[in-house]
């Protein structure tokens, strides 16, 4: 009970993670000033929870407090990809992850109830309810009549994975080609630095969790750049499914590194406003990722990527 009493509040933990995400996306470097009012505006909250979240990050050494200037970022987020893993997890967050793992492993049916979850995990009703609401907010669950909750279909079998890639092949290149596409330059620069840092790691030290974060954020950046908000919403909702456990299971590190190089080449074209080329490269990238065949990845870059050399490429 004593350990549970020291557990930070869920909203403070969520906000601390959001602050880190905003800092990454905006390319904040170590030593960057973190004014409470600016963070509150960026995260769309009041200053009171921001103070609590910043104190939590200070306790973990991610942020430091200076009497003259206030809070400053204490680490290089691009080189400390798993810094957020040091944050304590709220009880409902831990339960939500357990539920997702069990669903991915087919240990849970598509429809679940609060009572069944309480018995299965030995958790209190309020904790189960918060976990299910969290998954609903992330568009992974839908509320069903009564006390039931329904898992949305996820790309967790070969047929669904194929349909997921077909959906993305239809919408992601279209997001780039539709009039009004805008690239967030600051976010793109932070992503480039993170991808290049991960690419420089030896295979044995490759961080798949960091790859997952970068992969989702790269494709999320494309979705957010679309001028059509319905395209943005549809892609953003779908990309959330890629955080499910096992999404990258069976994909070797060679292919993941090649995928990063493809991201960087696409990013080169986006930054040069060569949108048609970027869209074509994105189609090739998605088809390669869908196939995930060793023979497709073992012969170097595919033909279209091979035709476009990156001036700063350090790949083989």
C-alpha positions in Angstrom: 0.0 0.0 0.0 2.9 2.4 0.8 4.4 1.9 -2.7 1.0 2.5 -4.3 0.6 5.8 -2.3 3.8 7.1 -3.9 2.6 6.4 -7.4 2.2 9.6 -9.4 -1.2 10.7 -10.7 -2.1 9.4 -14.1 -2.7 12.8 -15.6 0.8 13.9 -14.5 2.4 10.9 -16.0 0.6 11.3 -19.3 1.5 15.0 -19.4 5.2 14.2 -18.6 5.2 11.9 -21.6 3.5 14.5 -23.8 6.1 17.1 -22.8 8.8 14.7 -23.9 7.0 14.1 -27.2 6.6 17.8 -27.9 10.2 18.5 -27.0 11.3 15.7 -29.5 9.0 16.9 -32.3 10.2 20.5 -31.9 13.8 19.6 -31.8 14.5 20.9 -28.3 18.2 20.3 -27.4 19.8 19.7 -24.0 19.7 23.0 -22.1 16.6 24.3 -23.9 14.4 26.5 -21.7 11.0 25.0 -20.8 8.8 27.9 -19.7 5.7 26.7 -17.9 3.3 28.9 -20.0 4.8 27.8 -23.3 4.5 24.1 -22.3 1.0 24.7 -21.1 0.0 26.2 -24.5 1.8 23.5 -26.5 0.1 20.7 -24.5 -3.3 22.6 -24.2 -3.5 22.4 -20.4 -3.2 24.8 -17.5 0.1 25.6 -15.8 -0.8 23.7 -12.6 -0.5 20.2 -14.0 2.5 21.3 -16.1 4.4 22.1 -12.9 3.6 18.7 -11.5 4.8 17.0 -14.7 8.0 19.0 -14.8 8.7 18.1 -11.2 8.3 14.5 -12.1 10.7 14.8 -15.0 13.1 16.6 -12.7 13.1 13.7 -10.3 14.0 11.4 -13.1 16.9 13.7 -14.3 15.3 14.5 -17.6 14.7 18.1 -16.7 16.6 20.3 -14.3 15.5 23.4 -12.3 17.6 26.6 -12.3 16.7 29.3 -9.8 17.4 32.1 -12.3 15.7 30.7 -15.4 13.4 27.9 -14.3 13.1 24.5 -15.9 15.5 23.4 -18.7 15.8 20.1 -20.6 18.7 18.1 -19.1 19.2 15.4 -21.7 19.6 15.0 -25.4 16.3 13.2 -26.2 17.6 11.9 -29.6 20.4 10.1 -27.9 18.3 8.8 -24.9 15.5 7.2 -26.8 14.2 5.2 -23.9 14.3 8.0 -21.3 10.5 7.8 -21.1 10.9 4.2 -20.0 12.3 5.4 -16.7 9.0 7.2 -15.9 6.9 5.2 -13.5 3.7 3.7 -15.0 0.3 4.4 -13.6 -1.6 1.3 -12.5 -4.2 1.6 -15.3 -1.4 2.1 -17.9 0.3 -1.1 -16.8 -3.1 -2.9 -17.0 -3.8 -1.5 -20.4 -0.5 -2.9 -21.7 -1.3 -6.3 -20.2 -4.7 -6.2 -21.9 -3.1 -5.4 -25.2 -0.5 -8.1 -24.9 -3.2 -10.7 -24.0 -5.4 -9.6 -26.9 -2.5 -9.8 -29.4 -1.8 -13.3 -28.1 -5.5 -14.2 -28.6 -5.9 -14.8 -24.9 -8.8 -12.4 -24.8 -11.9 -12.6 -27.0 -12.9 -9.6 -29.1 -15.6 -8.7 -26.6 -14.6 -8.2 -22.9 -16.5 -7.1 -19.8 -15.4 -5.2 -16.7 -16.3 -8.1 -14.4 -14.2 -10.6 -16.5 -11.2 -8.2 -16.5 -11.5 -7.7 -12.7 -11.3 -11.5 -12.2 -8.6 -12.1 -14.8 -6.2 -9.4 -13.5 -7.2 -9.2 -9.9 -7.8 -5.5 -10.3 -10.2 -3.1 -8.8 -13.2 -1.9 -10.8 -12.0 1.7 -11.1 -8.6 0.6 -12.4 -10.1 -1.7 -15.0 -12.6 1.1 -16.1 -9.7 3.6 -16.4 -7.7 1.1 -18.5 -10.6 0.4 -20.8 -11.4 4.1 -21.2 -7.7 4.8 -22.0 -7.8 2.1 -24.8 -11.0 3.6 -26.0 -9.5 7.1 -26.2 -6.7 5.5 -28.3 -9.3 4.1 -30.7 -8.3 0.5 -29.8 -11.7 -0.3 -28.1 -15.3 0.6 -28.6 -18.0 0.7 -25.9 -20.6 -1.9 -26.4 -24.1 -2.1 -24.8 -24.1 -2.8 -21.0 -20.8 -3.5 -19.4 -19.1 -4.8 -22.6 -16.2 -3.4 -24.6 -15.3 -4.4 -28.1 -11.8 -4.5 -29.5 -11.4 -2.9 -32.9 -10.0 -5.0 -35.6 -6.2 -4.7 -35.6 -3.6 -5.7 -38.1 -2.6 -8.8 -36.1 -3.0 -11.5 -38.7 -1.7 -11.8 -42.3 -5.0 -10.9 -43.8 -5.5 -7.9 -41.6 -1.9 -6.8 -42.1 -2.4 -6.9 -45.9 -5.6 -4.8 -45.6 -3.8 -2.3 -43.3 -1.0 -1.8 -45.9 -3.6 -1.4 -48.7 -5.4 1.2 -46.6 -2.1 3.1 -46.1 -1.1 2.7 -49.7 -4.3 4.5 -50.7 -4.1 7.3 -48.2 -0.4 8.1 -47.3 0.8 9.0 -50.8 -2.5 10.8 -51.4 -1.8 12.9 -48.3 1.5 14.1 -49.9 0.0 14.7 -53.3 -3.1 16.6 -52.3 -2.9 20.4 -52.6 -1.8 22.1 -49.4 0.5 19.5 -48.0 2.9 21.1 -45.4 6.0 19.6 -43.8 6.7 20.5 -40.2 10.4 21.4 -40.7 11.2 21.3 -37.0 9.6 17.9 -36.5 11.3 16.6 -39.6 14.8 17.8 -38.4 14.2 16.1 -35.0 13.1 12.9 -36.8 16.1 13.0 -39.1 18.5 13.2 -36.1 16.8 10.4 -34.3 16.8 8.1 -37.3 20.5 8.8 -38.1 21.4 8.1 -34.5 19.5 4.8 -34.5 21.1 3.8 -37.9 24.6 4.4 -36.4 24.0 1.7 -33.8 25.4 -1.8 -34.4 22.9 -4.5 -35.1 23.4 -6.0 -31.6 22.5 -2.7 -30.0 19.6 -1.8 -32.3 16.6 -0.5 -30.2 13.4 -1.8 -31.7 11.2 0.2 -29.3 12.9 3.4 -30.6 12.4 2.2 -34.2 8.7 1.8 -33.4 8.5 5.3 -32.0 10.4 6.8 -35.0 8.4 4.8 -37.5 5.0 5.9 -36.1 6.2 9.5 -35.8 7.5 9.6 -39.4 4.3 8.3 -40.9 2.3 10.5 -38.4 4.2 13.5 -39.6 3.0 12.7 -43.2 -0.6 12.3 -41.9 -0.4 15.6 -40.0 0.9 17.4 -43.1 -2.1 16.6 -45.1 -4.4 19.6 -45.8 -7.4 17.4 -45.6 -8.3 16.9 -42.0 -10.4 13.8 -42.8 -7.3 12.1 -44.3 -5.3 13.2 -41.3 -7.8 11.8 -38.8 -8.2 8.5 -40.7 -4.4 7.9 -40.9 -3.8 9.0 -37.3 -6.4 6.6 -36.0 -5.0 3.8 -38.0 -1.4 4.5 -37.1 -2.3 4.1 -33.4 -2.8 0.4 -34.1 0.9 0.1 -34.8 1.8 0.5 -31.2 0.2 -2.9 -30.4 2.6 -5.6 -29.1 4.1 -7.8 -31.8 3.7 -5.2 -34.6 7.4 -5.7 -35.7 7.7 -9.3 -34.7 9.6 -11.4 -37.2 11.2 -8.4 -39.0 15.0 -8.6 -39.0 17.2 -5.7 -38.0 18.6 -5.4 -41.6 15.1 -4.7 -42.9 14.4 -2.2 -40.1 17.6 -0.3 -40.9 16.8 -0.3 -44.6 13.4 1.1 -43.6 15.1 4.0 -41.8 17.2 4.7 -44.9 14.0 4.7 -47.0 12.5 7.2 -44.5 15.5 9.5 -44.9 15.3 9.4 -48.7 11.6 10.2 -48.6 12.3 13.0 -46.2 15.0 14.4 -48.5 12.4 14.7 -51.3 9.7 16.2 -49.0 12.2 18.8 -47.8 13.0 19.6 -51.5 9.2 19.8 -52.2 9.6 17.0 -54.7 6.2 15.6 -53.7 5.6 13.3 -56.6 8.9 11.6 -56.1 8.3 11.4 -52.3 4.9 9.8 -52.9 6.4 7.2 -55.4 9.1 6.4 -52.9 6.5 6.0 -50.1 4.6 3.5 -52.2 7.7 1.4 -52.7 8.5 1.7 -49.0 5.1 0.5 -47.9 5.1 -2.4 -50.4 8.5 -3.5 -49.1 7.4 -3.3 -45.5 4.2 -5.3 -46.4 6.2 -8.1 -47.9 9.0 -8.1 -45.3 10.7 -10.7 -47.4 14.4 -11.4 -46.5 15.2 -11.7 -50.2 13.7 -8.2 -50.8 15.9 -6.7 -48.1 19.1 -8.6 -48.8 20.1 -7.1 -52.1 20.6 -3.6 -51.0 18.2 -0.7 -51.8 15.3 -1.4 -54.2 15.5 0.0 -57.7 13.6 3.2 -57.2 15.6 4.1 -54.0 18.8 3.1 -55.7 18.2 5.7 -58.4 18.1 8.5 -55.9 21.4 8.7 -53.9 21.4 10.7 -50.7 24.4 13.1 -50.5 24.9 12.5 -46.8 24.0 8.8 -46.8 26.3 6.6 -44.7 24.6 3.4 -45.5 26.2 0.5 -47.4 
